[in-house]
């Protein structure tokens, strides 16, 4: 397939896939009587985390475990920036539950990963802890699923919402694959190093479904799915993906990841927390603050040559 065709085809499939996924998920939320936030935290978050899951599992199976860890941490940092990008489309309304429950859970999960990996590895015992916590998170979501009134503009009349959501997931997966392939080829044609490709194309590429889904959700004024998708994805990435990969084969955690990347992930979450708390909305200037913080992080990585 020609290079331009891969890039344009990938972008088109990402847009259509996100549109279908958000529409299907919104309808599912209404028909099940649960809040869009819960659907965003679970169904949509799991669906958009599929690229990270596939990349990390493949890396673990091929004894490239460092990629598994780097992919998850890099994606989690960029995911929070996605909230900033979505806020540029339209300021996001944040539910009190997100600030009081899900964001603290995501922070504690990240802090727990830091502690478990402090000895330089995530072993099988650590994996069991992460997977048990993942089951606990799902129980928490299901327990509170029907405790809030569902109130949103939805697609009550949309037929076959599960089919629409599944088609959306397929479009996201294929679109991300085509776009990443095209971007890698462009990078190589421009003479960009493999390190830069890994730091940018791979990390951002596996987060493309989250990015496009949150942008479409923000545009369609389904803020709970836009925010829940990101927060839920960050929790899924650590508990399910790192836990699952470490259960297959223990994961090494490079010292630089513990010194630089995990602290950056935690710092970004600490920055996002008060921004969300202020008026329970994320304004455009607050979104810009998250984007600038990420740009500074990437600039620092380029200056030091990346994390080993």
N, C-alpha and C positions, 0 to 999 in steps of 0.2 A: 504494500500500500504506500503511495507517495507520502512524503513527510507532511506536507500541508494538509492532506486528507486525514492523516492520523490526528493531527492537532485539532482541526475543525470538527471532525467526527467525534473525537473525545469530548470536546466542549459541548457539542449538541446533545450527546447521550447523557452527559452529566446533568445538563439542564432538564431534559425530559425525565430522566430517572428521579431526580430530586422532586420535580413537580408531582409525579405519580406517587412517590413514596409519601410525601407530605399529605397529599389528598387522601390516599388510602388510609394512612395512619389517623388522620383527623376523623374519618368516618368510623374507623374501628373504635376509637375512643368514645364516640357518641353512642354507638350501638352496644358497647359493653358497659356503658354507664360509668366509665372511669374518666379521670381528668386527662387532658392532653399532655400535662406534665408527666404523668406516670407513663404514658405511651412513649413520650420522648425519652424518658429515663431508661426504658427497657427495650421495647420493640425497635424504635428508630435508632437508639444508641447502639444496640447489638448489630443492626443491619449496616450502619455506616462504619462500624469498627471491623467489618469483614476483611478489608484489605490489610489492616494491621495484623489481624489474626492469621491470615494466610501467609503473609510475608514472614511473620515471626515463627510460625510453626514450621515452615519450610526451612528457615535458617537453623532452627533447633535440630531438625531431622538431618540436615547436611553438616552438622557440627560447626556451624557458624553462629554460635550462641550469642556472641557479642552484638550481632546485628539485631537479635531479638530484643535485647535490652535497649539498645540505642534507638531502635524504631519506636518503641513504646514511649520512652521518655521524650524524644524529639516530637512525636505526634501530640503528646499531652501538652507540651509547651505551646505548640502551634495552635492546638484546639482552643486554648483560652484567647489567643489572638483573634480567632474566628468570631468570638463574641464581639470584639471591637470592630471587626469588618462588618458584621451584621448590623451593629448599631449605627454605622454610617448610612446604611440603607434607610433605617428608621429607628429612632430611639426605642429600646426594648423595655417592656414592662416586666418586672421581676416579681414573682410571687414571694410572699413572706416565707413560705415553706422552703423554697429554694435556698434562701439566705440562712435560715435557721437550722435546716436539716441536711439537705443534699450537699451544699458547698462545704460545710464542716466535715461531712462524711468523706468527700473527695480529698480534703486536706489531710485528714487522719489516715486515709488509705495511702496517700503519697508519703506521709511521714513514716508510716509502718514499713513501706518498701525501703526507705532510707535506712531504717533500723535493721531490717532483716538482711540487707545487702552490705552492711557495714564491715562484715568480715571478708568481703570481696567475692561473695557468691550467693546465689539464691538456690539452696539445695531442695531436695524432695520434701524434707520436713517443712521448710518454709513454704513450698508449693501447696502443701495440704492446708496450712494456715490461711493462705490467700484464697484458696478455693472454698474453704468453709466460710470465710468472710463474704465471699461472693454469693453463696447461698443465703447468708444472713441478709445481705442487701436486697436480694430478690424478695425474700420474705417481708422485709420492711416495706417495699414498694407495693406488694400485693395486699398487705395488711391495711395500708392507708389508701388503697386505690379508690375506695368508694366513700371515703370520709369527707370529700369535698364536692360541692355542687359543680356539675359540668355546665359551663356557660361559655359558649364560643360560637362563632359562625362556622358551620361545618357543611359537609356534603352528605346530608342525611339521605338524599335520594341517589347517591352514587352506587351503582350496582357493583357487586363483587369487589368490595374494598380490599380483601386479602389478595385477590388476583392483581389488582392495581398496584398494591404495595410491593408484591413480589416482582412484578414487571419493573417497577421503579428500582428495586434493589439490583436486578439484573442490568438495567441501564447504567446505574452508578458504577457497578463493577467493571463492565466492559468499557465505559467511558474513561474511567480512571486508568485502566490498562493502556488504552490507546494514547491518552494524553501523556502518561509517563514515558511510554516508548518514544513518542515524538519528541518530548522535551530532552530526553537523554541523547537522542541523535543530534538535536540542535546544539546541545552543550558540547558534544564531541566535535562537531563541525567547527565550533568556535574555539576549540582548543582548551576548553575548561577541564580542570583536573578531575579525576575520579573522586577525590575528597570533596570537592565542591559539589559534584553531582550528588554524592551521598548526603551531604548536609542540607541540600536544598530540594532536589527533585524527589528523592526517596521519602524524606520526612514529610514534605509538603504533599507529595503525590499520594501517599496513603491516607492523608487527611482531606483529600479533595471531596469525597462523599460528604463528610461533616460540613465542609465549607459551603458547598453548593446547597445542601439540604437546609442549613441554617439560614442562608441568604434567601432561599425561596420561602421558607417559613416566615421569616421577618417580613418579606414583601407581601405575603398573604395574610399578615397580621395574626399569625398563630405563634405568638412569642413563647408560649410554654414549650412547644415542640422545638423551637430554635434554641432555647436555653437548655432544656432538658436533654436534648441531643448531645450537647457539648459536655455537660456535667456528667451525664450517664456514661458517655463514651470514655471519659477519663477514668471513671471508676472501673468500667469493664476492662479497659486496657491493662490496668495493673493487676486486678484480682483474677480475671479470667485468662487473659493472654499470657502474662508473666507466670501466673500459677500453673496454667496448662503446659506451657513450654518447659518450665523447670521440672514438672513431673515427668516429662519425657526424658530430659537430660538437664542436669544442673547447669545454671546459667552463671558465667563469670560476670562480675560487675567491676569494670575498670575503675581505678582510683580517680581518674579525671571526672568520671560520671558522678561519683560521690562528692567530689569537691566543687564541681561547676554546674553540671546539668541538673541534678536533682535539686540542689539549692535554688537554681533558677526557676525550676518548676514550682517549688514551694513559694518563692518570692512573687511569682506571677499570680499565684492564687491569693496570696495575702494582699496584693495590689487590687485584684478584682473584687475581693470581698467588701471593702468599704465603698468602692465605686457602686456596687450593686445595692448596698444597704442605703445609700443616700437617696431617699425618695422612692426606693424600690423600683428604680429604673436605671438603665444604662444609656446615658446621653452620648451624643456624637463626640464631644470633646473627651469624654471618658474612654470611648472606644479608641480615639486617637492615642490616648496615653498607653493603652495596652499594645497598640501597634508599634509605637515608638520604643517601648521597653523591649519588644521582641527584636526590632531592628538593631538595638544596641547589643543584644545578646549575640545575634548573628555576626555583627561587626567584630565583637570581641573574639568569637571563635575563629574568624578569618585571620585576625591579627596573631593569634597564638598557634594557628595551624590546625585547629580542630582538636577534638578529644581523642586520645588514643584508645 
